[in-house]
Amino acid sequence: MFYALDRQAECTFNDVAKDSPYYVHVASAQSSGIAEGVGNDRFDGERSVTREEVLTFCARTLVDKKGYQVPEDLSAYANFTDRETIADWALPYVALTEQLGVVDGGQALEPQQDISRAEGARLLYKLFMMLYEVSPAQAAFYEQAAQADGGVTPLSLAPFGAAGVVVALGVALFASPWGRRYTRELSGGQKSVVAALMAVLTAALLGLGVVLQML
């Protein structure tokens, strides 16, 4: 999701086996500074993850991919009613996520509480929007669509966009003066083949978009 995967990366955590399906992901996170483990060369990946840990992952991802830095004055951020329960190692990263709007201050964070899947998905959604600088209009559309039954993601919308491009090309080729000028050397049969191929491709892309929305 964050283009951080490095299949050649190696990790030094002694509790992540090389034949684990998560090995390359953990190794990539460690090599990029996103994951540092829990100490004693352990990753402890079989337990639930806490809110402060997920926020730390988010902050380190933004540091690695966008060049952000943790705030120098931590007193201005991490303004949660239970701030004193945030671990010292996590506080700078939690402060960065509040500064950037990944999480809202002014309320209880419960930093050492296990995060739910819904909370984690919401944070990853916000992080995705920040990493790829999605426009406010696109962000509003994706957020509204994600709340609908079945959900719509950028991935499921991509085939529809590609189908629109194919249709636009077809119009340009066969309806515009520019297109007719460049296709006049094609025979009627050749034009029919091109039109049929574009129609099949458009139908396939639309079908793929529907299938992705249903998954």
Secondary structure per residue as TSV (DSSP state, phi and psi in degrees):
chain	resnum	aa	ss	phi	psi
A	1	M	-	360.0	-34.9
A	2	F	-	-107.7	12.4
A	3	Y	S	51.8	42.3
A	4	A	-	-108.6	-2.8
A	5	L	-	-72.9	125.0
A	6	D	-	-125.8	105.0
A	7	R	T	-70.5	-9.9
A	8	Q	T	-96.0	-5.2
A	9	A	-	-68.7	150.5
A	10	E	-	-127.7	143.0
A	11	C	-	-112.4	159.4
A	12	T	-	-106.4	7.1
A	13	F	-	-71.7	128.2
A	14	N	T	-81.8	-3.0
A	15	D	T	-109.4	17.3
A	16	V	S	-120.2	103.7
A	17	A	-	-71.7	148.5
A	18	K	T	-66.1	-23.5
A	19	D	T	-91.4	7.2
A	20	S	S	-71.1	139.9
A	21	P	T	-64.3	-14.8
A	22	Y	T	-97.7	-2.4
A	23	Y	H	-56.3	-51.0
A	24	V	H	-66.5	-30.4
A	25	H	H	-71.4	-44.5
A	26	V	H	-66.0	-42.6
A	27	A	H	-62.1	-40.7
A	28	S	H	-63.6	-42.7
A	29	A	H	-64.9	-38.3
A	30	Q	H	-70.0	-43.3
A	31	S	H	-66.4	-27.8
A	32	S	T	-92.9	0.1
A	33	G	T	83.1	10.3
A	34	I	S	-79.2	-37.6
A	35	A	-	-119.5	132.0
A	36	E	-	-117.6	-0.9
A	37	G	-	81.6	-177.7
A	38	V	S	-107.9	7.4
A	39	G	B	104.7	161.5
A	40	N	T	56.2	34.7
A	41	D	T	58.3	34.9
A	42	R	B	-119.8	144.4
A	43	F	-	-99.0	-32.2
A	44	D	-	57.8	49.5
A	45	G	T	-82.2	0.8
A	46	E	T	-95.1	-0.7
A	47	R	S	-105.8	169.6
A	48	S	-	-66.8	152.4
A	49	V	-	-102.3	144.2
A	50	T	B	-91.2	166.8
A	51	R	H	-61.6	-45.2
A	52	E	H	-66.8	-29.3
A	53	E	H	-70.4	-43.0
A	54	V	H	-65.5	-42.2
A	55	L	H	-62.8	-35.1
A	56	T	H	-65.5	-43.5
A	57	F	H	-58.8	-43.4
A	58	C	H	-61.8	-47.2
A	59	A	H	-63.4	-44.4
A	60	R	H	-65.9	-32.8
A	61	T	H	-64.5	-42.7
A	62	L	H	-65.8	-35.8
A	63	V	H	-65.2	-44.4
A	64	D	H	-70.9	-42.2
A	65	K	H	-94.6	-27.2
A	66	K	H	-117.0	-7.5
A	67	G	-	80.2	13.3
A	68	Y	-	-68.1	158.2
A	69	Q	-	-124.3	148.7
A	70	V	-	-66.8	148.2
A	71	P	-	-62.1	140.8
A	72	E	S	-73.6	-37.0
A	73	D	-	-100.6	95.6
A	74	L	G	-71.9	-17.9
A	75	S	G	-66.2	-21.3
A	76	A	G	-84.4	-9.2
A	77	Y	S	-132.5	-178.1
A	78	A	-	57.0	44.1
A	79	N	-	-85.1	68.5
A	80	F	-	-105.3	151.5
A	81	T	T	-66.1	-21.3
A	82	D	T	-114.4	36.8
A	83	R	G	-53.2	-36.8
A	84	E	G	-65.4	-13.4
A	85	T	G	-92.1	-4.0
A	86	I	S	-75.8	130.6
A	87	A	-	-61.9	146.8
A	88	D	T	-58.6	-39.1
A	89	W	T	-68.8	-25.8
A	90	A	T	-91.0	-21.7
A	91	L	H	-55.8	-46.6
A	92	P	H	-60.2	-36.2
A	93	Y	H	-76.5	-38.0
A	94	V	H	-62.6	-39.6
A	95	A	H	-61.0	-41.3
A	96	L	H	-64.3	-41.6
A	97	T	H	-65.4	-33.8
A	98	E	H	-71.0	-41.9
A	99	Q	H	-58.0	-37.2
A	100	L	T	-91.5	-3.3
A	101	G	T	85.2	12.7
A	102	V	S	-68.1	-35.7
A	103	V	S	-135.1	147.7
A	104	D	-	-94.2	135.1
A	105	G	-	-86.5	-170.8
A	106	G	S	81.0	9.2
A	107	Q	S	-145.1	179.0
A	108	A	-	-75.4	135.0
A	109	L	-	-97.1	-31.3
A	110	E	-	49.4	61.1
A	111	P	T	-61.4	-29.6
A	112	Q	T	-99.9	13.2
A	113	Q	S	-82.9	140.7
A	114	D	B	-60.5	134.0
A	115	I	-	-81.4	145.3
A	116	S	-	-85.6	163.5
A	117	R	H	-61.1	-38.7
A	118	A	H	-64.6	-43.4
A	119	E	H	-64.6	-42.1
A	120	G	H	-63.0	-41.7
A	121	A	H	-64.0	-38.8
A	122	R	H	-63.7	-43.4
A	123	L	H	-65.4	-41.7
A	124	L	H	-65.1	-35.3
A	125	Y	H	-62.2	-47.7
A	126	K	H	-61.8	-41.6
A	127	L	H	-64.0	-41.5
A	128	F	H	-58.4	-45.3
A	129	M	H	-62.6	-36.5
A	130	M	H	-73.7	-40.1
A	131	L	H	-65.3	-37.9
A	132	Y	T	-106.9	9.1
A	133	E	T	49.8	51.0
A	134	V	-	-66.4	138.1
A	135	S	-	-64.5	155.6
A	136	P	H	-55.6	-38.4
A	137	A	H	-65.4	-43.7
A	138	Q	H	-65.3	-41.0
A	139	A	H	-61.4	-43.2
A	140	A	H	-63.3	-40.2
A	141	F	H	-65.6	-47.0
A	142	Y	H	-63.3	-39.1
A	143	E	H	-67.6	-41.0
A	144	Q	H	-65.4	-41.5
A	145	A	H	-67.8	-36.5
A	146	A	H	-67.1	-23.4
A	147	Q	T	-84.8	-12.1
A	148	A	S	-78.1	161.2
A	149	D	T	-61.4	134.0
A	150	G	T	88.6	-34.7
A	151	G	-	74.6	149.4
A	152	V	-	-130.3	132.1
A	153	T	-	-118.5	162.6
A	154	P	H	-54.0	-34.7
A	155	L	H	-63.1	-42.2
A	156	S	H	-75.2	-20.0
A	157	L	H	-83.9	-21.1
A	158	A	H	-58.2	-44.8
A	159	P	H	-60.8	-35.2
A	160	F	H	-65.9	-39.6
A	161	G	H	-63.6	-41.9
A	162	A	H	-64.8	-38.1
A	163	A	H	-63.2	-39.5
A	164	G	H	-62.0	-38.6
A	165	V	H	-63.9	-42.9
A	166	V	H	-61.8	-44.3
A	167	V	H	-61.7	-42.8
A	168	A	H	-62.0	-40.0
A	169	L	H	-64.1	-40.1
A	170	G	H	-62.2	-43.6
A	171	V	H	-62.1	-42.0
A	172	A	H	-64.0	-37.4
A	173	L	H	-74.5	-40.6
A	174	F	H	-108.1	-14.0
A	175	A	T	-115.1	-25.2
A	176	S	S	-90.4	151.0
A	177	P	H	-56.8	-37.8
A	178	W	H	-61.4	-45.5
A	179	G	H	-67.1	-42.0
A	180	R	H	-63.3	-33.0
A	181	R	H	-64.8	-35.6
A	182	Y	H	-91.0	-9.4
A	183	T	H	-112.7	5.8
A	184	R	T	-65.9	-22.9
A	185	E	T	-80.9	-9.3
A	186	L	S	-80.3	142.3
A	187	S	-	-75.0	167.7
A	188	G	H	-59.5	-39.7
A	189	G	H	-64.9	-40.5
A	190	Q	H	-65.1	-40.3
A	191	K	H	-63.2	-37.4
A	192	S	H	-65.3	-39.7
A	193	V	H	-64.2	-44.9
A	194	V	H	-61.2	-44.0
A	195	A	H	-62.9	-41.4
A	196	A	H	-65.3	-41.5
A	197	L	H	-62.9	-40.9
A	198	M	H	-67.0	-36.8
A	199	A	H	-66.3	-42.2
A	200	V	H	-64.4	-43.0
A	201	L	H	-63.2	-41.7
A	202	T	H	-62.2	-45.2
A	203	A	H	-62.8	-40.4
A	204	A	H	-64.6	-41.9
A	205	L	H	-65.9	-42.3
A	206	L	H	-62.8	-41.7
A	207	G	H	-62.8	-40.3
A	208	L	H	-63.1	-40.7
A	209	G	H	-61.3	-42.2
A	210	V	H	-63.1	-44.1
A	211	V	H	-62.7	-43.3
A	212	L	H	-64.2	-33.6
A	213	Q	H	-71.0	-27.8
A	214	M	H	-81.3	-19.2
A	215	L	-	-71.8	360.0
